Amino acid sequence: MTDAARLTAWVRGRVQGVGFRWFTRANALEIGGLTGFAVNLEDGRVQVVAEGPRENCHRLLEWLRSGDTPGRVDGVTEIWDTPRGGYEDFAIR
């Protein structure tokens, strides 16, 4: 059985106004099995919440840190938790 997880990541850098949330959603859908969202925060960061198989959450986190994202990522802070549910898909907020 696959271990389910909840990843919450805060991405800082030049990540707003560059399609970052759209590409995050596209990558989450490509990885598959993930629900959650990406949202711009008032302080210029993007918050990403992803729930699903732990391995898939790790793949999304690796992409967030890869340098293959739009804009410029200066750093990613993450926390891990148990899934809370309530998401139908992966959304842009």
Salt bridges, closest charged atoms under 4 A:
ASP3 OD2 - ARG54 NE 2.73
ASP43 OD2 - ARG45 NE 2.79
GLU51 OE2 - ARG6 NH1 2.55
ASP74 OD1 - ARG72 NE 2.79
GLU78 OE1 - ARG65 NH2 2.48
ASP81 OD2 - ARG84 NH2 3.45
